[in-house]
Amino acid sequence: MTDKTKRQLALLDDVRRLERTFETSAAVAPSTSMLYLGSPLLAGDLAADALAWLGAAELALRGIGPAQRLLHFLRTFAAGPTETMALTCVEAGWEILHGPFETEMRRDELEIVRDAYARAAFYAWCLGSPEAALHVAQHAAAMLRRVDSELFKVRFAQTMLAALRTAEDGYPWGKFDVARERTRALDVLVGLGELVPDVRLAQRAYLAEQVLEEAKGKFSGSRVADLDDREGIARTGDFEIDEPVVGPSLVVVPSLDHLPDKRNDRGAPRSEFGHLAQRALPLVKMPDLAEASAVLKGEFPWLSAVTDRILEGVVGKEAVVFPSAICLVGGAGAGKSHYARAVARVLSLPLTEVPMGGAADSSFGGTSRQWSTGRACTVLQSIKRAGVANPCVILDELDKASSNRFNGSALDVVLAQIEPGSRKAFFDPFLEAAIDLSAVTFIATVNDIRPLKGPLLDRMLVLYCPAPTAQDIDAIVAGILRQVREGSGIDPRFTPDLDATEMDVLRRGWRGGSIRPLKRAVDRLLTLRSAPGLAH
């Protein structure tokens, strides 16, 4: 049994104990911290809960001089709970803890008042107050900082985020930036890393156990091992489960049990990538290749032969996984980068574009976690963002990467990531583990193949991209206009196609070759449309 499995089973035990505590709320008012952990109110009734809780807390509050006004309001609220009176209690509690009385009270007295203040805020939130939600979020955050239990940390963080989702900006007694606090709450959940899905899994397992209790005649016991995987629960020897991936998939990240268990450290590998460990990630399925080919040839008619060579590498496959990396070679302005992006678009591949020009170290392949700036390799970060095992990574201007190996070489890293033998087990120094990059689509663009000659070029499908000719101008201009419309964010109707006169001007001025002068000319024509006075 792995360390992760042991931890998950321990979480399941914690969930069992917490749920048994919650069961007592049918007869006894739960403590305030239990409410923030998700316990139901006494018998599910707010009025009954308030009366029972105040009956137990009144004696303690009566002995605290500065709390008498708060106690009066709490009695009024318990006699007839309303949102307005609950907020009045919240205000009274806040004033005690943030006014001159704070220095006059003992620590135990402050804790009693703080508990009453948090309870009143929770009641007001239950009654629909967005103002109280802000207080609830603050109390949940404070409770989270005071506990060691992993389960409690996640539960308090979930309460904090749930409260902030219902909150409105404008703190009743002082400034409160809801957007900033929401970000902080999400940061807390991110910092908990793989613990969040582990807790969710343990809660699902507990619910399944309750189903088993109702069917004891059919099962031999009430442990998770007695449940069927298809019901969403794993056997004891294979407790780590997730939503099943339908279709082709690939495990990219192996077990990370060899790393220190620092899930609360956002910079730790297990915090950042633990949720991907031993998890099958989906592969982008193959789209209609005939349609993809038609789109690419329509937009890049001068690269029709290149399109055929690229797409023939995935014919008959269930997922978009190329047999080798692709290297597009051509002169400046031939449209290589734009074409590479279009290939990713028509194949529905999430895209990461990496400018390799001037890259003078091996950081593309990740950096060791012994450094404070340690990071996983760029490709794994792309996989994490995309949530699939086969994103597309464009290595733009790869021929301009530095050949200096003083701080490592970007070209050597690329070689290891595209080499058929090593790409299935590329060693990431941040995770200190071998990851599987065999499904990633690498497309490099270069002007000159001479810097890549040797092992690197031998492992690529090298495709020469001819420069466009004058006959391709209609498709190129259509593509330029499409980029302008997408980039401007303006209604496409305000950027109509060029008319016959404008196209004639372009044809006289551009005879083929680099697309960049043509793009400048189109930009000039569009500017003249809106400011004809600039024409001369």
TACOR-V333044 format. One record per residue. RES is the residue in three letters. SS is DSSP state (~ for helix, > for strand, _ for the rest). PHI is phi as a letter, one per 40 degrees, with the letter a starting at -180 (NA if undefined). OMEGA is omega in radians with two decimals (999 if undefined). Layout:
# TACOR-V333044
res: [RES:RES]
ss: [SS:SS]
phi: [PHI:PHI]
omega: [OMEGA:OMEGA]
This chain:
# TACOR-V333044
res: [MET:THR:ASP:LYS:THR:LYS:ARG:GLN:LEU:ALA:LEU:LEU:ASP:ASP:VAL:ARG:ARG:LEU:GLU:ARG:THR:PHE:GLU:THR:SER:ALA:ALA:VAL:ALA:PRO:SER:THR:SER:MET:LEU:TYR:LEU:GLY:SER:PRO:LEU:LEU:ALA:GLY:ASP:LEU:ALA:ALA:ASP:ALA:LEU:ALA:TRP:LEU:GLY:ALA:ALA:GLU:LEU:ALA:LEU:ARG:GLY:ILE:GLY:PRO:ALA:GLN:ARG:LEU:LEU:HIS:PHE:LEU:ARG:THR:PHE:ALA:ALA:GLY:PRO:THR:GLU:THR:MET:ALA:LEU:THR:CYS:VAL:GLU:ALA:GLY:TRP:GLU:ILE:LEU:HIS:GLY:PRO:PHE:GLU:THR:GLU:MET:ARG:ARG:ASP:GLU:LEU:GLU:ILE:VAL:ARG:ASP:ALA:TYR:ALA:ARG:ALA:ALA:PHE:TYR:ALA:TRP:CYS:LEU:GLY:SER:PRO:GLU:ALA:ALA:LEU:HIS:VAL:ALA:GLN:HIS:ALA:ALA:ALA:MET:LEU:ARG:ARG:VAL:ASP:SER:GLU:LEU:PHE:LYS:VAL:ARG:PHE:ALA:GLN:THR:MET:LEU:ALA:ALA:LEU:ARG:THR:ALA:GLU:ASP:GLY:TYR:PRO:TRP:GLY:LYS:PHE:ASP:VAL:ALA:ARG:GLU:ARG:THR:ARG:ALA:LEU:ASP:VAL:LEU:VAL:GLY:LEU:GLY:GLU:LEU:VAL:PRO:ASP:VAL:ARG:LEU:ALA:GLN:ARG:ALA:TYR:LEU:ALA:GLU:GLN:VAL:LEU:GLU:GLU:ALA:LYS:GLY:LYS:PHE:SER:GLY:SER:ARG:VAL:ALA:ASP:LEU:ASP:ASP:ARG:GLU:GLY:ILE:ALA:ARG:THR:GLY:ASP:PHE:GLU:ILE:ASP:GLU:PRO:VAL:VAL:GLY:PRO:SER:LEU:VAL:VAL:VAL:PRO:SER:LEU:ASP:HIS:LEU:PRO:ASP:LYS:ARG:ASN:ASP:ARG:GLY:ALA:PRO:ARG:SER:GLU:PHE:GLY:HIS:LEU:ALA:GLN:ARG:ALA:LEU:PRO:LEU:VAL:LYS:MET:PRO:ASP:LEU:ALA:GLU:ALA:SER:ALA:VAL:LEU:LYS:GLY:GLU:PHE:PRO:TRP:LEU:SER:ALA:VAL:THR:ASP:ARG:ILE:LEU:GLU:GLY:VAL:VAL:GLY:LYS:GLU:ALA:VAL:VAL:PHE:PRO:SER:ALA:ILE:CYS:LEU:VAL:GLY:GLY:ALA:GLY:ALA:GLY:LYS:SER:HIS:TYR:ALA:ARG:ALA:VAL:ALA:ARG:VAL:LEU:SER:LEU:PRO:LEU:THR:GLU:VAL:PRO:MET:GLY:GLY:ALA:ALA:ASP:SER:SER:PHE:GLY:GLY:THR:SER:ARG:GLN:TRP:SER:THR:GLY:ARG:ALA:CYS:THR:VAL:LEU:GLN:SER:ILE:LYS:ARG:ALA:GLY:VAL:ALA:ASN:PRO:CYS:VAL:ILE:LEU:ASP:GLU:LEU:ASP:LYS:ALA:SER:SER:ASN:ARG:PHE:ASN:GLY:SER:ALA:LEU:ASP:VAL:VAL:LEU:ALA:GLN:ILE:GLU:PRO:GLY:SER:ARG:LYS:ALA:PHE:PHE:ASP:PRO:PHE:LEU:GLU:ALA:ALA:ILE:ASP:LEU:SER:ALA:VAL:THR:PHE:ILE:ALA:THR:VAL:ASN:ASP:ILE:ARG:PRO:LEU:LYS:GLY:PRO:LEU:LEU:ASP:ARG:MET:LEU:VAL:LEU:TYR:CYS:PRO:ALA:PRO:THR:ALA:GLN:ASP:ILE:ASP:ALA:ILE:VAL:ALA:GLY:ILE:LEU:ARG:GLN:VAL:ARG:GLU:GLY:SER:GLY:ILE:ASP:PRO:ARG:PHE:THR:PRO:ASP:LEU:ASP:ALA:THR:GLU:MET:ASP:VAL:LEU:ARG:ARG:GLY:TRP:ARG:GLY:GLY:SER:ILE:ARG:PRO:LEU:LYS:ARG:ALA:VAL:ASP:ARG:LEU:LEU:THR:LEU:ARG:SER:ALA:PRO:GLY:LEU:ALA:HIS]
ss: [_:_:~:~:~:~:~:~:~:~:~:~:~:~:~:~:~:~:~:~:~:~:~:~:~:~:_:_:_:_:_:~:~:~:~:~:_:_:_:_:_:~:~:~:_:~:~:~:~:~:~:~:~:~:~:~:~:~:~:~:~:~:_:_:~:~:~:~:~:~:~:~:~:~:~:~:~:~:~:_:_:_:~:~:~:~:~:~:~:~:~:~:~:~:~:~:~:~:_:~:~:~:~:~:_:_:~:~:~:~:~:~:~:~:~:~:~:~:~:~:~:~:~:~:~:~:_:_:_:~:~:~:~:~:~:~:~:~:~:~:~:~:~:~:~:~:_:_:_:~:~:~:~:~:~:~:~:~:~:~:~:~:~:~:~:_:_:_:_:_:_:_:_:_:_:_:_:~:~:~:~:~:~:~:~:~:~:~:~:~:~:_:_:_:~:~:~:~:~:~:~:~:~:~:~:~:~:~:~:~:~:~:~:_:_:_:_:_:_:_:_:_:_:~:~:~:_:_:~:~:~:_:_:_:_:~:~:~:_:_:_:_:_:_:_:_:_:_:>:>:>:_:>:_:_:_:_:_:_:_:_:_:_:_:_:_:_:_:~:~:~:~:~:~:~:~:>:_:_:>:>:>:_:_:>:_:_:_:~:~:~:~:~:~:~:~:~:~:~:_:~:~:~:~:~:~:~:~:~:~:~:_:_:_:_:_:_:_:>:_:_:_:_:_:>:>:>:>:>:_:_:_:_:_:_:~:~:~:~:~:~:~:~:~:~:~:_:_:_:_:>:>:>:>:>:_:_:_:_:_:_:_:~:~:~:_:_:_:_:_:_:_:_:_:_:_:_:~:~:~:~:~:~:~:~:~:_:>:_:_:_:>:>:>:>:>:_:~:~:~:_:_:_:_:_:_:_:_:_:~:~:~:~:~:~:~:~:~:_:_:_:_:~:~:~:>:>:>:_:_:_:_:>:>:>:_:_:_:_:_:>:>:>:>:>:>:_:_:_:~:~:~:_:_:~:~:~:~:_:>:>:>:>:>:_:_:_:>:>:~:~:~:~:~:~:~:~:~:~:~:~:~:~:~:~:~:~:~:_:_:_:~:~:~:_:_:_:_:_:~:~:~:~:~:~:~:~:~:~:_:_:>:>:_:~:~:~:~:~:~:~:~:~:~:~:~:~:~:~:~:_:~:~:~:_:_]
phi: [NA:c:c:c:c:d:c:c:c:c:c:c:c:c:c:d:c:c:c:c:c:c:c:c:c:c:b:b:c:c:c:c:c:c:c:c:c:h:c:c:c:d:f:g:b:c:c:c:c:c:c:c:c:c:d:c:c:c:d:c:c:c:c:b:d:c:c:c:c:c:c:d:c:c:c:c:c:c:c:a:c:b:c:c:c:c:c:c:c:c:c:c:c:c:c:c:c:b:b:c:c:d:c:c:b:c:c:c:c:c:c:c:c:c:c:c:c:c:c:c:c:c:c:c:c:c:c:g:c:c:c:c:d:c:c:d:c:c:c:c:c:c:c:d:c:c:b:b:c:c:c:c:d:c:c:c:c:c:c:d:c:c:c:c:c:b:c:b:c:h:c:c:b:h:c:a:c:c:d:c:c:c:c:c:c:c:c:c:c:c:c:c:f:c:c:c:c:c:c:c:c:c:c:c:c:c:c:c:c:c:c:c:d:c:b:c:c:c:b:c:a:b:c:c:c:c:c:c:d:c:c:g:b:c:c:d:c:a:c:c:b:a:c:c:c:c:h:c:a:a:c:c:b:c:d:b:c:c:c:d:c:b:c:c:c:c:c:c:d:c:c:c:b:c:c:c:c:f:b:c:c:c:b:c:c:c:c:c:c:c:c:c:c:c:c:c:c:c:c:b:c:c:b:d:c:c:d:c:c:c:c:c:c:b:c:g:c:c:b:c:b:c:c:a:c:b:b:c:b:a:c:c:g:c:g:c:c:c:c:c:c:c:d:c:c:c:c:g:c:d:b:b:b:b:c:c:d:g:d:b:a:b:c:d:c:g:b:c:c:c:c:c:c:d:a:c:c:d:c:c:c:c:c:c:c:c:g:b:c:b:c:b:b:c:c:c:f:c:c:c:c:c:c:c:b:c:b:g:b:c:c:c:c:c:d:c:c:b:c:d:c:c:c:c:a:c:c:c:c:c:c:f:a:c:b:b:b:c:c:c:c:b:b:b:b:a:c:b:c:d:c:b:d:h:d:c:c:c:c:b:c:c:b:c:b:c:c:c:b:c:c:c:c:c:c:c:c:c:c:c:c:c:c:c:c:c:c:c:g:c:d:d:c:c:b:c:c:c:c:c:c:c:c:c:c:c:c:c:c:b:b:h:g:c:c:c:c:c:c:c:c:c:d:c:c:c:c:c:d:c:b:c:c:c:c:a]
omega: [-3.09:3.09:-3.14:3.11:3.11:-3.14:-3.14:3.10:3.08:3.08:3.10:3.07:3.11:3.12:3.11:-3.11:-3.13:-3.14:3.08:3.07:3.13:-3.10:-3.14:-3.12:3.07:-3.10:-3.07:3.11:-3.13:3.07:-3.13:3.14:3.09:3.07:-3.13:3.07:3.10:3.13:3.04:3.06:3.12:3.14:3.14:-3.05:-3.09:-3.12:3.13:3.14:-3.12:3.13:-3.09:-3.13:-3.12:3.11:3.14:-3.04:-3.01:-3.10:3.14:-3.13:-3.11:-3.12:-3.14:-3.06:-3.10:-3.07:-3.06:3.11:3.08:-3.14:3.12:-3.14:3.11:3.09:3.12:3.14:-3.12:3.14:3.14:-3.01:3.01:3.12:-3.12:-3.11:3.08:3.10:3.07:3.08:3.13:-3.14:-3.14:3.11:3.13:-3.12:3.11:-3.04:-3.12:-3.14:-3.08:-3.10:-3.04:-3.10:-3.10:-3.02:3.07:-3.12:-3.13:3.10:3.09:3.13:3.12:3.12:3.14:3.12:3.13:3.11:3.13:3.13:3.14:3.11:3.14:3.10:-3.12:3.10:3.11:3.14:3.01:-3.10:3.07:3.09:-3.13:-3.13:3.13:3.10:3.13:3.13:3.13:3.12:3.13:3.11:3.13:3.12:3.13:-3.10:-3.05:-3.06:3.07:-3.10:3.12:3.12:-3.13:3.13:-3.13:-3.12:3.13:3.12:3.11:3.08:3.13:-3.12:3.12:3.12:-3.11:3.10:-3.12:-3.05:3.03:3.13:3.13:-3.10:-3.08:-3.09:-3.13:-3.11:3.11:-3.13:-3.06:-3.13:3.13:-3.14:3.06:3.12:3.12:3.13:3.11:3.10:3.12:-3.14:3.09:3.13:3.12:2.99:-3.05:-3.13:-3.10:3.09:3.10:3.11:3.12:3.11:3.14:3.12:3.07:3.13:3.14:3.13:3.11:3.10:3.12:3.06:3.13:-3.13:-3.14:-3.11:-3.08:-3.12:-3.10:-3.09:-3.07:-3.11:-3.08:3.12:3.13:-3.10:-3.10:-3.09:-3.14:3.13:-3.05:3.08:3.08:3.14:-3.11:3.02:-3.07:-3.12:-3.11:-2.96:-3.04:-3.09:3.04:3.09:-3.09:3.08:3.12:-3.13:-3.09:-3.11:-3.11:3.03:-3.10:-3.06:3.13:3.07:3.09:-3.11:3.14:-3.11:3.07:-3.09:-3.13:-3.06:3.12:3.12:-3.04:-3.14:-3.10:-3.12:-3.09:3.07:-3.05:-3.03:-3.11:-3.11:3.10:-3.07:3.09:-3.13:3.12:3.11:-3.13:3.02:3.10:-3.09:-3.08:3.07:3.07:-3.06:3.10:3.11:3.12:3.13:-3.14:3.14:-3.11:-3.13:3.08:-3.12:-3.09:-3.07:3.14:3.12:-3.10:-3.14:3.10:3.12:3.14:-3.13:-3.12:-3.04:3.13:3.12:-3.13:3.12:3.09:-3.13:3.13:-3.14:-3.13:3.11:-3.11:-3.11:-3.14:3.07:-3.10:3.11:3.13:-3.07:3.12:3.14:3.12:3.10:-3.13:3.11:-3.07:-3.09:3.12:3.12:3.13:3.10:3.14:3.09:3.11:-3.10:-3.07:3.11:3.09:-3.14:3.01:-2.95:2.94:-3.13:-3.08:3.07:-3.07:3.14:3.14:3.11:-2.98:3.08:-3.08:-3.07:3.07:-3.14:3.14:3.10:-3.03:3.12:3.07:3.09:-3.14:3.14:-3.11:3.12:3.06:-3.12:-3.07:-3.10:3.12:3.07:3.08:3.11:3.14:-3.13:-3.05:-3.10:3.08:-3.08:-3.08:3.02:3.06:3.10:3.10:3.10:-3.00:3.14:-3.11:-3.12:-3.12:3.04:-3.10:3.08:3.12:-3.10:-3.10:3.10:-3.06:-3.06:3.07:-3.14:3.10:3.11:3.13:3.13:-3.13:-3.09:3.13:3.10:-3.07:-3.12:-3.04:-3.08:3.10:-3.13:3.13:-3.09:3.10:-3.07:3.13:3.12:-3.06:-3.11:3.11:-3.13:-3.06:3.13:-3.01:-3.11:-3.09:3.08:3.09:3.05:3.12:3.03:-3.12:3.00:-3.05:-3.08:-3.06:3.11:-3.08:-3.06:-3.11:-3.06:-3.08:-3.11:-3.14:-3.08:3.14:2.95:-3.06:-3.11:-3.13:-3.08:3.13:3.08:3.09:3.13:-3.14:-3.14:-3.10:-2.98:-3.13:-3.14:-3.12:3.14:3.10:3.11:3.12:3.13:3.11:3.10:3.14:-3.13:-3.14:-3.09:-3.08:-3.08:-3.13:3.10:-3.10:-3.13:3.13:3.05:-3.11:3.11:3.10:3.13:-3.06:-3.13:3.14:3.12:3.10:3.10:-3.14:-3.11:3.13:-3.07:-3.09:-3.08:-3.10:-3.12:-3.09:-3.14:-3.01:3.08:3.11:3.12:3.10:3.13:3.09:3.10:3.14:3.12:3.13:3.10:3.14:3.10:-3.08:-3.13:-3.07:3.14:3.14:-3.11:3.09:999]
